[in-house]
Amino acid sequence: MKHNEKRQKRPQSILGAHLGALHMEISSNREVIFEGSKGILEYNDRSIKINAGQYVVAFQGRGLHIQTMTERDIVIHGFLTAIEYII
């Protein structure tokens, strides 16, 4: 088998393996890039709840707002105080 025919496996974190296609990047407590959204369940300046398939991910804080949203990706800004995974 030639080198370019080999499939490279991307390492997966324990969290990524457990939550499937969900991926988050958190910058300090001011920004979250959330990939794998299936829709917004709740949205106000203190709480944002996102449907992630079999899970709901809840963000708590102050001044929360969605800066960018595509079909599967969401960028949240504000002062984050908690992130909760609800099964």
PyRosetta script that sets phi, psi and omega in degrees:
from pyrosetta import init, pose_from_sequence

init()
pose = pose_from_sequence("MKHNEKRQKRPQSILGAHLGALHMEISSNREVIFEGSKGILEYNDRSIKINAGQYVVAFQGRGLHIQTMTERDIVIHGFLTAIEYII")
pose.set_psi(1, 130.2)
pose.set_omega(1, 178.9)
pose.set_phi(2, -73.5)
pose.set_psi(2, 157.6)
pose.set_omega(2, -178.5)
pose.set_phi(3, -58.6)
pose.set_psi(3, -42.4)
pose.set_omega(3, -177.2)
pose.set_phi(4, -73.4)
pose.set_psi(4, -10.5)
pose.set_omega(4, 177.2)
pose.set_phi(5, -88.0)
pose.set_psi(5, -15.6)
pose.set_omega(5, 179.5)
pose.set_phi(6, -71.3)
pose.set_psi(6, 139.0)
pose.set_omega(6, 176.5)
pose.set_phi(7, -90.8)
pose.set_psi(7, 124.7)
pose.set_omega(7, 177.6)
pose.set_phi(8, -83.0)
pose.set_psi(8, 127.6)
pose.set_omega(8, 175.5)
pose.set_phi(9, -90.9)
pose.set_psi(9, 128.6)
pose.set_omega(9, 177.9)
pose.set_phi(10, -81.1)
pose.set_psi(10, 129.2)
pose.set_omega(10, 178.1)
pose.set_phi(11, -61.8)
pose.set_psi(11, 143.6)
pose.set_omega(11, -177.8)
pose.set_phi(12, -123.5)
pose.set_psi(12, 134.1)
pose.set_omega(12, 179.0)
pose.set_phi(13, -71.2)
pose.set_psi(13, 164.0)
pose.set_omega(13, 176.9)
pose.set_phi(14, -60.5)
pose.set_psi(14, -42.5)
pose.set_omega(14, 179.2)
pose.set_phi(15, -62.8)
pose.set_psi(15, -46.1)
pose.set_omega(15, 179.8)
pose.set_phi(16, -62.0)
pose.set_psi(16, -39.6)
pose.set_omega(16, 179.3)
pose.set_phi(17, -67.1)
pose.set_psi(17, -39.3)
pose.set_omega(17, -178.2)
pose.set_phi(18, -71.7)
pose.set_psi(18, -37.2)
pose.set_omega(18, -174.7)
pose.set_phi(19, -96.6)
pose.set_psi(19, 4.9)
pose.set_omega(19, 176.6)
pose.set_phi(20, 74.2)
pose.set_psi(20, -125.8)
pose.set_omega(20, -173.7)
pose.set_phi(21, -80.8)
pose.set_psi(21, 1.9)
pose.set_omega(21, -179.7)
pose.set_phi(22, -71.2)
pose.set_psi(22, 134.3)
pose.set_omega(22, 175.9)
pose.set_phi(23, -142.3)
pose.set_psi(23, 132.0)
pose.set_omega(23, 177.1)
pose.set_phi(24, -130.2)
pose.set_psi(24, 142.3)
pose.set_omega(24, 170.6)
pose.set_phi(25, -121.4)
pose.set_psi(25, 124.2)
pose.set_omega(25, -177.0)
pose.set_phi(26, -113.6)
pose.set_psi(26, 124.1)
pose.set_omega(26, 177.5)
pose.set_phi(27, -106.1)
pose.set_psi(27, 106.5)
pose.set_omega(27, -176.7)
pose.set_phi(28, 52.6)
pose.set_psi(28, -136.4)
pose.set_omega(28, 175.0)
pose.set_phi(29, -117.2)
pose.set_psi(29, 29.1)
pose.set_omega(29, -175.1)
pose.set_phi(30, -115.5)
pose.set_psi(30, -18.4)
pose.set_omega(30, -176.1)
pose.set_phi(31, -150.7)
pose.set_psi(31, 140.7)
pose.set_omega(31, 173.5)
pose.set_phi(32, -130.9)
pose.set_psi(32, 130.1)
pose.set_omega(32, 169.9)
pose.set_phi(33, -104.2)
pose.set_psi(33, 116.0)
pose.set_omega(33, -173.8)
pose.set_phi(34, -112.9)
pose.set_psi(34, 119.3)
pose.set_omega(34, 178.2)
pose.set_phi(35, -113.1)
pose.set_psi(35, 132.0)
pose.set_omega(35, 178.7)
pose.set_phi(36, 114.1)
pose.set_psi(36, 18.6)
pose.set_omega(36, -179.3)
pose.set_phi(37, -71.3)
pose.set_psi(37, 143.2)
pose.set_omega(37, 172.4)
pose.set_phi(38, -116.8)
pose.set_psi(38, 12.0)
pose.set_omega(38, 176.3)
pose.set_phi(39, 137.3)
pose.set_psi(39, 162.1)
pose.set_omega(39, 178.7)
pose.set_phi(40, -95.8)
pose.set_psi(40, 129.3)
pose.set_omega(40, 178.7)
pose.set_phi(41, -99.2)
pose.set_psi(41, -32.8)
pose.set_omega(41, 179.9)
pose.set_phi(42, -149.0)
pose.set_psi(42, 140.3)
pose.set_omega(42, -179.3)
pose.set_phi(43, -150.9)
pose.set_psi(43, 113.5)
pose.set_omega(43, 169.5)
pose.set_phi(44, -150.7)
pose.set_psi(44, -177.8)
pose.set_omega(44, -173.7)
pose.set_phi(45, -74.0)
pose.set_psi(45, -6.1)
pose.set_omega(45, 178.7)
pose.set_phi(46, -115.6)
pose.set_psi(46, -15.3)
pose.set_omega(46, -176.2)
pose.set_phi(47, -151.4)
pose.set_psi(47, 133.9)
pose.set_omega(47, 172.8)
pose.set_phi(48, -130.7)
pose.set_psi(48, 122.6)
pose.set_omega(48, 177.9)
pose.set_phi(49, -114.9)
pose.set_psi(49, 129.5)
pose.set_omega(49, -175.8)
pose.set_phi(50, -118.6)
pose.set_psi(50, 133.0)
pose.set_omega(50, 174.4)
pose.set_phi(51, -77.6)
pose.set_psi(51, 123.1)
pose.set_omega(51, 179.1)
pose.set_phi(52, -120.5)
pose.set_psi(52, 37.5)
pose.set_omega(52, -178.7)
pose.set_phi(53, 89.5)
pose.set_psi(53, -112.1)
pose.set_omega(53, 179.7)
pose.set_phi(54, -80.0)
pose.set_psi(54, -2.5)
pose.set_omega(54, -177.6)
pose.set_phi(55, -124.7)
pose.set_psi(55, 159.6)
pose.set_omega(55, 167.9)
pose.set_phi(56, -121.5)
pose.set_psi(56, 132.9)
pose.set_omega(56, 177.3)
pose.set_phi(57, -111.4)
pose.set_psi(57, 122.1)
pose.set_omega(57, -177.3)
pose.set_phi(58, -110.1)
pose.set_psi(58, 129.3)
pose.set_omega(58, 176.3)
pose.set_phi(59, -109.0)
pose.set_psi(59, 130.5)
pose.set_omega(59, 178.7)
pose.set_phi(60, -117.1)
pose.set_psi(60, 150.1)
pose.set_omega(60, 178.1)
pose.set_phi(61, 166.8)
pose.set_psi(61, -156.0)
pose.set_omega(61, 179.5)
pose.set_phi(62, -127.8)
pose.set_psi(62, 141.3)
pose.set_omega(62, 177.9)
pose.set_phi(63, 62.1)
pose.set_psi(63, 31.4)
pose.set_omega(63, -178.8)
pose.set_phi(64, -73.2)
pose.set_psi(64, 137.5)
pose.set_omega(64, 174.6)
pose.set_phi(65, -152.3)
pose.set_psi(65, 154.5)
pose.set_omega(65, 177.7)
pose.set_phi(66, -91.0)
pose.set_psi(66, 115.6)
pose.set_omega(66, -179.0)
pose.set_phi(67, -81.1)
pose.set_psi(67, -42.4)
pose.set_omega(67, -177.8)
pose.set_phi(68, -141.1)
pose.set_psi(68, 143.1)
pose.set_omega(68, 177.4)
pose.set_phi(69, -146.3)
pose.set_psi(69, 128.9)
pose.set_omega(69, 172.4)
pose.set_phi(70, -118.0)
pose.set_psi(70, -170.1)
pose.set_omega(70, -178.2)
pose.set_phi(71, -57.8)
pose.set_psi(71, -36.3)
pose.set_omega(71, -177.0)
pose.set_phi(72, -126.7)
pose.set_psi(72, -7.9)
pose.set_omega(72, -175.3)
pose.set_phi(73, -119.3)
pose.set_psi(73, 144.5)
pose.set_omega(73, -179.7)
pose.set_phi(74, -138.3)
pose.set_psi(74, 136.5)
pose.set_omega(74, 173.3)
pose.set_phi(75, -113.4)
pose.set_psi(75, 120.2)
pose.set_omega(75, -177.8)
pose.set_phi(76, -109.1)
pose.set_psi(76, 133.1)
pose.set_omega(76, 175.6)
pose.set_phi(77, -120.4)
pose.set_psi(77, 157.0)
pose.set_omega(77, 178.1)
pose.set_phi(78, 140.3)
pose.set_psi(78, -165.9)
pose.set_omega(78, 179.3)
pose.set_phi(79, -103.4)
pose.set_psi(79, 101.2)
pose.set_omega(79, -176.8)
pose.set_phi(80, -80.6)
pose.set_psi(80, 131.0)
pose.set_omega(80, 176.7)
pose.set_phi(81, -113.7)
pose.set_psi(81, -20.2)
pose.set_omega(81, -179.4)
pose.set_phi(82, -160.6)
pose.set_psi(82, 149.2)
pose.set_omega(82, 171.4)
pose.set_phi(83, -129.5)
pose.set_psi(83, 129.1)
pose.set_omega(83, -176.4)
pose.set_phi(84, -126.5)
pose.set_psi(84, 135.0)
pose.set_omega(84, 175.1)
pose.set_phi(85, -102.0)
pose.set_psi(85, 122.0)
pose.set_omega(85, -177.5)
pose.set_phi(86, -113.0)
pose.set_psi(86, 124.5)
pose.set_omega(86, -178.7)
pose.set_phi(87, -97.7)
pose.dump_pdb("model.pdb")
